[in-house]
Amino acid sequence: MSETRSTKLAIVGAGPGGYAAAFMAADLGIEVTLIDVEPNPGGTCLYRGCIPSKALLHVAKIINDAKEAVHWGLKFEDPELELDRLRASTREVVEQLTGGLGQLCKARKVQYLQGRASFLDSNTLEVFGENLHVQLRAEHTIIAAGSRPALFGPLIDSPRMMNSTNALLLPDVPETLLVIGGGYIGLELGSVYARLGVKVTVVEMADGLLPGADRDLVRLLGQRMEGVFHEILLKTTVAELKDTKQGMRVRLEGANIAQPDRVFDKVLVCVGRKPNSSGLGLKSTRVQVDEKGFIKVDAQRRTDDPAIFAVGDIVNGPMLAHKASHEGRVAAEVIAGRNVAFEPRAIPAVVFTDPEVAWCGLQEAEAKAVAQHVKVLRYPWTASGRAATLHRSDGLTKLVCDPESEQVLGVGIVGEGAGELIAEGVLAIEMGAVARDLDLTIHPHPTLSETLMESAASFYGHSTHVHRPKNK
């Protein structure tokens, strides 16, 4: 027998989009019920994505930094890996953050239901969980159900096959690993396994890593990755997978593949993610879904059903936690009666490889497609004093500007800490800054942030550490 409850706002999914929406709504005085299958908020990002992957990437960086310390006359013994302790430390980070979000739910008086939800109609959700069966009536609902790893080829039920979720559990450290997909997830997780001593082969069907990212940035990353991975095979596809006693037998197809048939201990599939729009009972509502499974929304994150909003990976756009959080806050404000919309000029993207790659606004190719004339400013980190002190001059800061108005249209950075630096570029674009604004902003020395200032200064031909006259 189900219990009947009511709430002003129900939120399905407690990831960065869902819990940000819940907390904003509660702060605005709205009664909120947050629903998720996990014991605490956090979603894929905290439990199976952003947070555990970055913890492991930090470990990978420590290993690499220890090796590269030889340059400074420091020599360390090869590290001994305690896999159980590494798993436990990663789990501790996740539990600390998700537990903190659980406490914030209580502090804000957000009702939290652990279970799965589906629509019976536009204003009624059925929620199932362990010892829980609730029919929840809501004036409004925000769908923030997130996404899941996309499948590749025929389903193979084998412990040798991994996706981005179970790869983070580090079931073991194999001798060889094939990573299918040279996007950001494949490169990040592949880097972790490579630093742990695994021979990693990356295959990518496009002609370069990180398809869609700026080629100047990817070129420098690719040079570094060639020394990290055992092999990078571009314009290559996986034609066949077969589980055998020796390992996962793989047949590769592509240009210049000298050895098409290979055997790997493990295969990691990283071919993107799909929205979790199925299984929600959307046919019982007026919500519309496109051909790729994304829920259709307007600038206020309203669906075609007046009672229902949607945010995060389940709607079109970059599948990024920070994008979801901002969407969730907008949806909550709209429900509270505020006249707001999700209309960012720039959404930053960060690839947490080593070096990191980050960008926002229009990339060079995009800008040239929109406007025939743009001014591209490149500042190589070989001219950065701080990069030299880190022995990491393998970086580049790049600005895309309008040559007439001087407005900053896009920013791209590859190098140590690029993910921390890109926020200044986002702010510049959001505020409509021109190159002179960055040029005249005094940056601390010696820092990597100076590369943004000097890139802007080169617009006028007076970058201090790069001689590039304006008329050349």
FITOR-279859 format. One record per residue: residue in three letters; x, y, z of N, C-alpha, C in turn. Coordinates in pm, whole numbers, plus 32768, in hexadecimal, padded with zeros to 4 digits. Atoms other than C-alpha are relative to their C-alpha. Layout:
residues N
AlaXYZXYZXYZ;...
//
This chain:
residues 472
Met80557F8880008000800080008058807C8000;Ser7FAB7F89800A809A81487F947FCD806F805A;Glu801D7F8A7FB080A9827E80697FF280777FA3;Thr80117F888052802F83C87FD98038807A804A;Arg7FC67F867FC780F6850680157FF080717F9A;Ser80057F8D805B80FC86637F808076805C801D;Thr7F917FA17FF3820987687F467FEE806F7F9A;Lys80047F918061822E88B67E9A80567FDE7F86;Leu7FA1801E806C835B88447DCE803E7F778017;Ala7FBA80807FFF83D786E57D82807480087F9D;Ile7F8B80028058853086B17CED802E7F707FF0;Val7FDA808A801E858985687C4480937FFE7FD8;Gly7F708003801986FE85307C5B804880628059;Ala7FBB7FAA7F9F87ED85B97D62809280147FDE;Gly7F7A7FDC802A892285FB7C9380138096800A;Pro7FE57F717FF789BA87587C6A7F8D80597FD1;Gly80747FB3802A888687CF7BAD7F8F7FF78063;Gly806F80167FA5878C87387C9D8014803E8089;Tyr7FEE7FC97F79882687957DEB801480977FFE;Ala7FF57F6E800A888188F47D747F76803F7FF5;Ala808A7FCF800D871589247D0E7FB87FF78086;Ala804480157F80869B88967E59802C80688067;Phe7FCE7FA27F9C877B89757F2C7FD6808F7FE0;Met802D7F7A802687268AAF7E657F6B80128020;Ala808F7FF87FE685B28A647E7A7FE4800C8095;Ala80137FF97F6F85C88A267FF1802780888037;Asp7FD47F7A7FD486898B6B801F7F99806A7FDC;Leu80677FA2802B856B8C1A7F697F797FE38042;Gly807980187FB3846B8B8980587FA07F9A7FC6;Ile80568064803F83E38A707F7D80107F798046;Glu7FFC80887FC88389891D801280347FA17F94;Val7FBC80518064846A88207F63800A7F6E802D;Thr7FE4808E7FEC847886A57F4680637FD57F94;Leu7F958029805B85B8861D7EA980067F677FFD;Ile80098091800F85BA84BA7E1F807A7FCB7FB6;Asp7F8C803D804386E583DF7DC880157F748038;Val7FE9808B7FD7875282737DDB806F7FF28068;Glu7F8F80087FA3888982C27EAA7FD6802F808C;Pro80237FD97F77888782F28025800E8095801B;Asn7FED7F707FF288F9845C7FFF800680407F76;Pro7FF07FBC808188FA85637EED808F7FF57FCD;Gly7F7B8003803E8A1E856D7DFB7FFB7FD47F70;Gly8010802C808A89B484B27CC4807D7FC27FC6;Thr7F8D803B80468AA184297BC08080804D801B;Cys7F897FAD7FEE8B90854C7BF0804E7FD8807D;Leu7FBA801D7F838BE185027D5B80187F6C8016;Tyr7FF3808F7FE48BA6838C7D6780537FB67F98;Arg7FC68053806B8C2383127C14804080527F90;Gly7FCF7FAE806E8CB584337B4E80698063802A;Cys7FA27F927FED8D5685837B8D805D7FEC8078;Ile7FB180017F858DC885537CF5805D7F878009;Pro7FA080707FFA8E5683F07CF7806880037F91;Ser7F9E7FFD806E8EF984237BA3806D8068801C;Lys7F9C7F9A7FE38FA585647C15805B7FD78073;Ala7FAC80357F95901D84B97D51806A7FA37FC7;Leu7FA1805C803D90BD83A97C7F806380487FA5;Leu7FA47FB18053914D84A87B8D806780488055;His7FA07FC37FA491EE85537CB8806E7F9C8023;Val7F9F80687FE39296840A7D11805D7FEC7F88;Ala7FAF80118079930A83E27BA8806580717FF2;Lys7FA57F8D800A93A085407BB380727FF68064;Ile7F9680117F9C945C84F37CF3806B7FA07FCD;Ile7FA28061803794F783C37C4C805780407F95;Asn7FB57FC2806D9559848F7B1B8060806B8035;Asp7FAA7F987FC995E085B37BE6807C7FC48042;Ala7F8D80427FC096BD84C47CAA80667FD47F98;Lys7FA48029806A974D843D7B66804880787FC4;Glu7FC57F8C8041978785977AD480578053805E;Ala7FAB7FB87FA0983186107C1380947FE67FE5;Val7F75801C8026996F85757B83803F807C7FC1;His7FCE7F86803F998E86BA7ABD803D805E8066;Trp7FD07FA67F9999C887727C0480697FBE805B;Gly7F9C80457FAF9ABF86747C8C7FC57FB18072;Leu8042804F7F9A99C185B97D5D7FD97F797FC5;Lys801F80858032999F84437D357FB57FB3806C;Phe8053804E7FA4988C83757DD67FFB7F6F7FD1;Glu8015808C8024986281FF7DE27F787FF17FBC;Asp808180198040974C81737D0B7F967FE8806B;Pro8068800F7F99960581877DCD7FC97F748006;Glu8045807F7FEE956380527E5D7F6B801E800F;Leu808F7FE4800293F0804D7E177FB47FA4805F;Glu805C80497FA993047FE47F2E7F74801B7FCB;Leu807C7FEA804991CD7FBB7E5B7F88800F805F;Asp806F7FF57FA190E37F847F827FFD80898041;Arg7FFC7F7D7FC0915980C480277FD9806E7F9E;Leu80257F9D8066913581877EE27F6880027FEE;Arg80928007800C8FCF810D7EBD7FBD803F807A;Ala803C7FCD7F848F85815E802A800B80988008;Ser7FEE7F6F7FFA901482BF80107FA180477FA1;Thr805F7FC680608F4383077EDC7F737FFA8038;Arg808580107FC58E10827F7F8C7FEB80638073;Glu800B7FA17F918E58835C80BB7FDE808C7FCD;Val801D7F7C80398E5684937FDF7F6D80077FD7;Val808C8004802D8D09842D7F467FA180058078;Glu805980047F8B8C6D83DF80997FFF8084804A;Gln7FFA7F7E7FBD8CE58527812D7FA880667FBA;Leu804B7F9C804C8C4D85F880177F6B7FE17FFA;Thr808E802380078B0785387FF17FBF800A808A;Gly80357FF27F788ADB852B816B7FE780928023;Gly80137F717FEA8B0886A381767F8380347FBC;Leu807B7FD7804789F586CD80737F847FCD804A;Gly807080337FB0891485F181477FE3805A8076;Gln80127FA47F90894D86D9826D7FC280847FD2;Leu803A7F84803588FE880781927F6B7FEF7FE2;Cys808F801C801587B3876181357FB380148083;Lys80437FF57F7F8759874782A47FFD80918030;Ala7FF97F757FD287CD88AA82F07F9C80587FB6;Arg805D7FB0805086F3893181D77F717FC88005;Lys808480417FF385CE884D82377FCC7FCD7F7A;Val80258042807D85D087A580E27FDE7F6E8020;Gln8028808C7FEB850F865C80F180497FA97F99;Tyr7FB28055805A85EC854A805F7FC47F747FFE;Leu803680868012855984077FD480637FAD7FAF;Gln7FA580588048864382EB7F737FAF7F997FB3;Gly804D805B805385A382397E507FFF802C7F6F;Arg800F7FDF808E854782407CE07F75803B7FEA;Ala807F7FBA8017843683237C5A7FD77FF57F6D;Ser80367FF98088835583177B2A7F7980488008;Phe80797FB08004822E83EC7ABE7F857FA87FEB;Leu80858037801980C883767AE17FAD80617FAE;Asp80357F938052805584C57A578058807A8019;Ser7FA97F8A7FF880DF86267A40801C802F808D;Asn7FF17FCF7F7780B286677BB4800B7F8F8067;Thr7FF680717FA280DD850B7C4980777FA77FDC;Leu7F8E805A800F8217843E7C7A7FEB7F868058;Glu7FFD80797FAF822E82D87CEF80907FE58023;Val7F7680127FD18364829F7DC2800C7F798046;Phe7FE680837FC783E781427E0E808C7FFD803B;Gly7F7E80157FC2850180F27EFE7FF57F8E8062;Glu800580697F9B855E7FF9800A7FA080298070;Asn80697FE27F9D842E7FF280F07FBF80897FE6;Leu80397F7E802283AF812580357FA87FF37F84;His80587FF880748284814C7F4D7FA680798016;Val80447F817FEA820582B07F307FC780347F7D;Gln80367FAF806D811A83657E47800D8091802A;Leu7FDE7F777FDA819B84C87E4D7FBD80637FA2;Arg80417F96804D80C085E87DDA8057807C8008;Ala7FA97F8A8003818A87197D6C7FC680697FA2;Glu802B7F948059812B886B7CE0805F800C7F89;His7F9B7FFE806B826F88697C1980657F908019;Thr7F9580647FF8837A87687BCD8074802D7FA8;Ile7F867FEC805084E187997B58803F7F777FE8;Ile7FBE807E80218573866F7AA08095801B7FF3;Ala7F6E7FF1800386E986577AE3803F7F748009;Ala7FDD808E7FF7871B84E47A9E80877FDD7FC4;Gly7F778016802C886F850C79F780107FA97F85;Ser7FDD805080768915842178FF80487F82802A;Arg7FBA807F7FE889BF82CF78E080637FE87F8E;Pro7FA1801D806D8AE6824678177FBA7FC37F87;Ala80378038807B8A8D81FF76AC803E7F777FE7;Leu7FD18086801E8AAD80987637804E7FFF7F7D;Phe7FB2800E807B8B9B802375297FF37F737FCE;Gly8007808280408B587F06743A7FA87F9D8049;Pro805380667FBE8AC27DBC74AF80207FFA8095;Leu7FEB800B7F718A917D8E762480537F83801F;Ile7FAA80707FD98BA77CB376B280057FFF8098;Asp8001800D7F6F8B747C3F781780837FC0802B;Ser7F7C80327FDE8CDC7C227882804480608061;Pro7FB57FA77FA58DB17CA679A2807280497FBA;Arg7F967FBB804C8EAB7D0978967FCE80847FC3;Met80397F8680398DBB7E17781A7FE18064806F;Met80197F987F9D8DAA7F6178D77FC2807A7FBC;Asn802B7F7B802B8CF380AA78B5803680648065;Ser7FC77F997FAA8D3D81F479617FD87FEF8092;Thr802C80147F768C7C81877A9680557F988047;Asn7FB580677FB78D22803D7AEE8098800E7FF2;Ala7F707FE8800A8E7980AF7A738032804E8079;Leu7FDA7FB17F8B8E7C81A47B99800C7FAC807E;Leu7FF780577F8B8E5780817C8A80877FBA800A;Leu7F7C803F80058FB380087C257FFA7F6D802D;Pro8009808E7FD88F587E947C3180887FBC8005;Asp7F7680307FFE90C47E4B7BE08052805C7FA8;Val7FA77FB4805891EF7ED57B2780337FA07F95;Pro7FDA8060806892087E1379DF808680257FC1;Glu7F837FE2804893437DFB790E7FE380557F85;Thr80227FB6807B92967E7A77D37F6E802C8005;Leu80877FC8800291637F51779A7FE880457F7B;Leu802C7FB9807890AE7FBE765F7F9580648029;Val80647F987FE88FF38107767E7FBF80227F7B;Ile804A7FE0807B8EE6813275757FC4808B8010;Gly80307F777FF98EB482A67547806A805D8035;Gly7F997FA07FD98FAA83C775527FC78084802C;Gly803A7F887FC68EBE84C075F280348017808C;Tyr7FC87FDB7F7E8EEB855977487FF87F908066;Ile800A806C7F9E8E6F842C780F806A7F967FE5;Gly7F9B806480228F4E83397753808C802C8022;Leu7F797FCE7FE5908084167776801A800C8096;Glu7FED7FF37F6F9047845B78E880157F788041;Leu7FF480837FC1900C82F2794E80777FB27FC8;Gly7F8B8041803991118273785C808080328041;Ser7F8A7FC77FBE920C835F78FF80157FC4808A;Val7FF5803C7F7A91BE82D47A59803E7F757FF6;Tyr7FCD8088800C91F9816D79EC80907FFE7FCD;Ala7F767FFC8035933181CA792780648024806D;Arg7FA67FD77F9493CC82777A5680117F928068;Leu7FF580727FA49384813D7B2180507F8D7FC5;Gly7FA78063803D9462807C7A317FC27FA97F94;Val8045804F806793667FF77935802A802F7F75;Lys7FE77FDD808C93BB7FEA77C27F7980207FC0;Val80827FD28030929980B87739800680217F6C;Thr80117FDF808E923380C275CB7F7B80477FF0;Val80787FB18018913981CD75647FDE7FFC7F6C;Val802D7FF9808B906D81AE74267F93806A7FF4;Glu805F7F9380188FAB82D573997FE080027F6B;Met80288007808C8EE182D27257801A80847FB6;Ala7FE47F7F803F8F1D844772158096800C7FE2;Asp7F737FEF8025906584D1719080518046806C;Gly7FB87FC37F9290C4856772E07FBC7FE28084;Leu803980117F7C9090854774557F9F8073801E;Leu80617F9A7FD68F7A860E75007FB8803E7F88;Pro80497FC780738EA0863773C87FAA8076802A;Gly804E7F897FE28E05879073C3804A8069804F;Ala7FB17F9F7FB38F0C8834749F806380477FA3;Asp7FA47FAE804E8FFB8941741E807F7FB17FE0;Arg7F8E8052802C9113889F7354808580328039;Asp7F847FCE7FC49224898673DF80137FC5808B;Leu7FF880367F7991D2890C753D80177F697FFC;Val7FF68092800991AC879F74D8808A7FD57FD0;Arg7F7A8023803592F887A1741D80647FF48073;Leu7FA280057F9093BA87EF755C7FDE7F8E805F;Leu802780717FAC92EF86F67626802C7F7D7FC0;Gly7FDD807C8045932885EA751E80947FE0800A;Gln7F6F80167FF394A0861A752E80227FC48087;Arg7FE980357F79949785D976A27FC87F73800D;Met804280827FF393A684B47686804E7F917FB9;Glu7FB180658046948E8404759380687FC1805C;Gly7FA180367F9E958083DB76B57FBD7FBA8075;Val804C803D7F92946E836777A37FC67F7A7FD6;Phe8040807A803093B5826576D480617FA97FB1;His7FAF805C804E944E8131763A7FEE801A7F6B;Glu801D7FEA808D93A3818474F17F8080517FF3;Ile80797FB6802392A8827A74607FE47FE67F6C;Leu80258022808991F3820473277F8A80557FD4;Leu80687FA88033912F8310726E7FC47FC77F80;Lys804980318076903682D971537FF77F688003;Thr800480907FEA900B817F71E37F7E7FDB8046;Thr807A80317FC08ED480B9724180157F718030;Val7FFE80897FCF8E977F7873007F947FB37FB5;Ala805F804A80558DF67E85720E7FC67F868046;Glu802F807B7FC08DD77D5872F4803E7FF2808A;Leu7FD280207F798DF47CF974637FD77F718020;Lys8020808A7FDB8E077B9374E0804A7FDA807E;Asp7FC480277F818E427B187641803B7F747FF4;Thr7FBB808180078F4279FE764E804A7FE68083;Lys7FB380217F889010794B7757807D8055800A;Gln7F867FB08000913F7A1776F07FE68093801F;Gly80227F737FED90877B63770A7F9580297F9D;Met80637FCE805E8FA17C4076418043800F7F77;Arg7FC77FFA80868FF17C0274D47FB9806D7FB1;Val80347F8980438FC57D3E7406803380047F71;Arg7FD67FE8808B8FC87D7C72907FED80937FE1;Leu80007F71801D90237EDF72307FFD80187F6A;Glu80027FD6808D8FDB7F8C70E7802580927FF7;Gly7FD77F768013908080C7706B807C80087FAB;Ala7F897FEB8054919A815F6FA6807E7FDC804D;Asn7F7B801E7FC992F780D96FE77FFB7FAE8081;Ile800480587F8C92907FD170E580547F857FDF;Ala7FA5806D802093B97EE470D97FD47F7E803F;Gln802C80787FB9931F7DF271D37F6C800E8023;Pro808F7FEB7FE891A47DED71B37FC57FA7806E;Asp8034805D7F9B91697CBE729580588004807C;Arg7FB47FF17F8491CE7CF573FF7FB07FC88075;Val804080327F8691847C73755D8024805E8072;Phe7FED7FA77F8D91557D53768E7FC67FC0807E;Asp803480337F8291227D0077FB7F79803E8022;Lys807C7FB97FE490127E07781B7FE1805F7F8C;Val802C7F9F80638F457EE777347FA780658046;Leu804E7F937FC48EBE803877A67FB6804B7F92;Val80527FBE80668D9E80C476D97FDB808C802E;Cys801B7F737FE08D89824176DC7FD280477F80;Val80327FC9807E8CAF82A075B57F8E80638018;Gly80647F9A7FE48BDA83A9765E7F987FD18065;Arg8069801B7F9F8AA483B477387F7780197FC3;Lys80897FF28031892D839A77047FA680308071;Pro805A7FCD7F988815845277BD7FA77F93803A;Asn805580627FBB874C838D78BD7F6C80277FF6;Ser808B7FD5801185FB83EC78297F9E7F8B7FF8;Ser8059807480038573828978107FE37FD2808F;Gly802380357F7D84C181E779347FC880668061;Leu80377F987FA98437832F79BC7F6980127FF2;Gly808F7FF2801582D5830279407FD980827FBC;Leu80197F7E804182EC843778647F867FFD7FA4;Lys80768009805781D583B377837F7F8023804A;Ser80747FD97FAF80E983FC78A27FF780978012;Thr7FFC7F6E7FF78141856D787F8000803B7F74;Arg7FF57FBC808281598670776A809180207FDB;Val7F727FEA801B82D68670777680267FC47F79;Gln7FD3802E808483758653761C80957FDE8005;Val7F768030800584B8859675D6802E7FFD7F6F;Asp7FCF8000808B859385BE74A080337F757FD9;Glu7FD880828036862184A773C880777FC28049;Lys7F8C80337FB68757848874A47FDF7FE38092;Gly8029801D7F778691846675E680088076805E;Phe7FF97F897FAB86C285CA76667F75803F800E;Ile807E7FBD7FE88599867877058008808E7FC9;Lys80027F7A803B853887B6764C7FD780678069;Val801C7F967FA0854288F2771F801780897FBF;Asp7FE57F79802E853D8A6B76EF806D803E8057;Ala7F937FBE7FB7862C8B6E77817FEB7FFF8097;Gln801B80067F70857F8B5578D47FFC7F708031;Arg7FFE80917FE485A489D778CC7F757FC68011;Arg808780358004842C89AA789F7FF47F987F92;Thr80208062806883BB887477E57F7C80277FBF;Asp80837FE7803E8282885E770E7F8D7FEA8062;Asp806480117F9681CA8800784C801180728063;Pro7FF47F8A7FA98182893A791C802C7FE0808F;Ala7FDE80237F7681BA887C7A62808E7FCA800F;Ile7F83804A7FFA830B87E67A058073804F7FBF;Phe7F847FC48031846B887279D980687F907FF2;Ala7F948063800C85AB87BA7978808680487FF6;Val7F7C7FC27FFC871C880579B0806C7F957FF7;Gly7F8D80597FFC8875876C798980147FAE7F84;Asp7FDD8056807188E7864E78AE7F867FD07FB2;Ile807880348041878085F1785D7FC780627F9A;Val80257F9F80688759872F778B807A80197FA9;Asn7F937FEE8060882B87927660806880638034;Gly7F937FA97FD789788841768980717FB0803D;Pro7F8E80487FC68AC787EB77297FD77FB1807C;Met801E80527F8B8AAE86CE78228067801D806C;Leu7FA07FD07F9D8B61878A79367FB780208083;Ala803F7FED7F7D8B16879A7AAB7FE18093801B;His80157F727FE18B4089147AC27F92803C7FA9;Lys806F7FD480538A52894979A07F7C7FD5803F;Ala807980347FC08951886D7A4F7FDC8050807C;Ser801A7FB47F858977892C7B977FC180867FE1;His80387F7D802289348A7B7AF47F737FF27FC8;Glu808780188033880989EE7A397F9F7FE48072;Gly805580217F8F877F89617B7C7FD9807A8050;Arg801D7F857FB5879A8AAF7C2C7F9F805A7FB2;Val805C7FB0805386EF8B5E7B077F737FC8800A;Ala8085803D7FFA85CE8A647B087FBD801C8086;Ala80387FE57F7C85A08A917C7F7FD18091800C;Glu80267F727FFA85998C0C7C5C7F83801B7FAE;Val80787FEE805384998BF97B427F857FCF804B;Ile807180377FB483B98B1D7C197FDB805D8073;Ala80197FA07F9383DE8C207D2F7FC580837FCD;Gly803E7F89803883588D297C40805F80687FCC;Arg7F9E7F9F8032849A8DD27BD8800B7FF77F68;Asn7FF47FF9809284CA8E417A6F80937FEF7FD9;Val7F75801E802086168D957A2280037F997F90;Ala7FF08063806B869E8CB9790B808F7FCD8000;Phe7F7A8039800F87C68BD978C28037802C7F7A;Glu7FCB7FC6807C88818CAA77C1809480248011;Pro7F717FE27FED89F88C897802804480257F7D;Arg7FAC7FE280748AED8D28771380707F997FF2;Ala7F8F805E80038BF68C2A77727FEC7F94806A;Ile800080707FA38BEE8AD17811808B7FC17FF7;Pro7F78803780088D4D8A5F786C80007F687FF7;Ala7FE8809080098DC58902781080907FE6802B;Val7F7980217FD18EEF885F78B980187F6B7FEE;Val7FD4808B800A8FA7871F786680747FF28062;Phe7F9F80087F93906B86B4799B806F7F9D7FE4;Thr7F8A804F80239187860B78E6807B804A8034;Asp7F857FB97FDC92F2866F7918805280127F7F;Pro80377F837FCD930D877678907F6780067FF3;Glu808E7FE9800B91AB87EA78CA7FE180537F84;Val80307FB3807290E2887977A97F7D8041802A;Ala807A7FBA7FD98FD7898277E17FDE80697F98;Trp802A7F9980608F0A8A6777067F7680348025;Cys80867FC77FED8DD98B4877087FE580627F8E;Gly80247FA6806D8D1A8C22761480177FBF7F79;Leu7FEC803280878D608C0174A280907FD27FEC;Gln7F7C802C80298E858B2E7433801E803D7F76;Glu7FD67FBC807A8F4B8BA673067FAC7FD77F87;Ala804C802F80748E968ACC72067F7080318006;Glu808A7FD07FF08D418B2A72957FF680957FE3;Ala80017F6E80128D958C9C7299800D80257F6D;Lys7FED7FE3808E8E0B8C9671307F867FD87FAE;Ala807B802780468CC98BE770CB7F9480698014;Val80637F987FE28BFD8CFD716F802780847FC0;Ala7FCE7F8180358CD48E247105807A7FE57FA9;Gln7F918019805D8DC48E336FE08085802E803A;His7F837FC87FCD8EC48F01709F80017FF88099;Val7FE880047F718F3D8EAB71FC8096800D8017;Lys7F737FF67FDF90848EEF72A980217F978067;Val7FDA806D7FA8912B8DC3734880878021803F;Leu7F887FDC7FB5922F8E05745580327F84804A;Arg7FC780767FC193178CEE74C7807980288055;Tyr7F8D7FE57FA894038D0475EF803D7F7A802B;Pro7FC180807FDC94F48BDB760A80398006808D;Trp7FD080027F76954D8B73776980987FF48009;Thr7F6E7FF97FFF96B98B5E7703802E808B802A;Ala7FDF7F777FD796AE8CD5774D7FD2801D808F;Ser80337FEC7F7896158CA478A980687FDA8068;Gly7FA1801C7F9596FE8CC179D17FCD7F968060;Arg803780627FA396148BFC7AB07FFF7F747FC4;Ala7FFD8082804195F78AE379B2808C7FC68002;Ala7F75802E7FFE97728AD279A780257FCA808A;Thr7FE080307F7997898AB07B227FBE7F7B801F;Leu804380807FEE9698898D7B0D80357F957FA1;His7FD08058806A975988F279EC7F8C7FCC7FAC;Arg80758024804D960E88F579337FE180707F9B;Ser80137F9A8067963489DC78097FAE7FCB7F8A;Asp804E803D806B955B88F177387F6F80328005;Gly80867FC77FF6943489DF773F7FEB80717F9D;Leu80257F95805C937D8AE576757F8180438034;Thr807A7FB57FE292828BF776C47FD680487F80;Lys80307FD1808191A98C6375A47F8080528012;Leu80767FAB7FFF90AF8D7E757C7FCC80107F72;Val80427FE180808FB68DAC74607FB380818015;Cys803B7F7C7FEC8F4F8F18743D7FC480377F7E;Asp80347FB480718E7F8FF373598065806D7FDE;Pro7F977F9E80218F7F90C9729A7FD280908006;Glu80327F777FFE8E9D91FA72937FDC802E808D;Ser802B7FD87F798DF6920473E980657FD8806B;Glu7F9B80357FA48F1D914E748F7FC37FA4806A;Gln804380537F9B8E1D907E755180397F738000;Val7FD2808A7FF18E938F2F75D87F8C7FA27FE1;Leu8068805D802B8DC98E20752880177F738035;Gly7FE280887FD28E7A8CE8759F80897FFA8040;Val7F8080157FBC8F958C6C767B801D7F6A8002;Gly7FD6808C7FF990588B27766680877FF78045;Ile7F8380107FB6916C8AAC774B80237F6C8005;Val7FCC80857FE8923F8973774E807D80108055;Gly7F8D7FF57FA99337894278677FDD7FE0808F;Glu8011801A7F729367890C79DA7F96805C803B;Gly80657FB07FBD9231897E7A987FA4804E7FA4;Ala80557FB6805E917289EC79627F70800A8032;Gly808880007FCC902B898E7A0D7FE8806C8067;Glu800D7F947F9E906D8A8B7B21800780897FBC;Leu7FEA7F7F804390D58B9D7A2D7F8A80297FAA;Ile80667FDF80648FAB8B8779427F9180578037;Ala806C7FB07FC58EBC8C2F7A38801080957FDE;Glu7FEB7F7380258F5B8D8079E87FCF801A7F72;Gly80327FF380898F0D8D46787A7F6980007FFB;Val809280037FFB8DA48CEF78CC7FCA8087802F;Leu802C7F7F7FCD8D7E8E2D79978012806E7F98;Ala7FE67F9B80688E1A8EFC787F7F927FFD7F96;Ile8067800C80688D218E7677817F7880298035;Glu80817FDE7FC58BF58E9478697FF180968015;Met80057F707FE68C4D8FFE78BA801580537F82;Gly7FEA7FB7807D8C889058774D808580497FFD;Ala7F7D7FBF7FF78DF490A97794804480077F78;Val7FAC7FF380768EDF91217685808E7FDB8027;Ala7F77802A7FE5904B90BF766480478060805E;Arg7FBB7F9F7FAA90BB9202770B7FDB7FEE8093;Asp802680197F758FF691A67845805D7F9A8040;Leu7FA480657FCC90CE90717870808E80368005;Asp7F7B7FC780089206912D7808801C805E8076;Leu7FED7F9C7F9791D2923E790D7FE67FC9808C;Thr8014803E7F7D9176914D7A2680857FCB8033;Ile7F7E80297FCB92AD91247AFE7FF67F738038;His7FFD808C7FD492F28FB17B29807D7FE98056;Pro7F8C801A7FAA93D98F2B7C39806F7FB97FB3;His7F8B803B804195388EC37BD380547FB98069;Pro8013804C807C95B08DBC7BA27F8C7F9D800F;Thr8071805C8001946C8D037B567FDF7FDA7F71;Leu80308029808393D28C477A377F8E80597FD0;Ser806C7FA6802792B18D3E7A3E803280747FAC;Glu7FC77F948052939C8E3E79A57FF67FE27F6A;Thr80068021808E93808D7E785D7F8280397FBF;Leu80797FC18034921E8E057836801880957FE7;Met7FE07F71800F92978F6A786B805B80187F87;Glu7FA07FEB806C93B78F4277797FC47FDA7F78;Ser8047801E807D92DA8E9C76737FB2807A7FD2;Ala804D7F88802191F88FCD7682805B80727FD5;Ala7FA37F958024932290B7767480327FF17F71;Ser7FCF8015808893919017752E7F9E80327F97;Phe80607FC3805B9250909E7492803380887FD1;Tyr7FCE7F78801C92FA91F174A2809580037FE0;Gly7F748007802794589175745580618023806E;His7FA27FDE7F9694EE91B375AC80017F998072;Ser7FED80687F9B94F89064766180918004802F;Thr7F797FEB7FC996249083774980607F917FDB;His7FA28070800F96B48F28771F7FF97FBA7F79;Val800280318089965C8EE675B2800780767FA3;His7FF57F90805F96D08FCE749C7FAE7FDE7F83;Arg805A8018807195B18FD273A87FBE80857FDD;Pro803A7F7C80229578913073127F747FF37FC9;Lys808D80048022940D918572D17FEA7FED7F6C;Asn80188006808F943591A5715980367F817FC0;Lys7FCD807E803894C2904871327FAB7F8C802B;
//
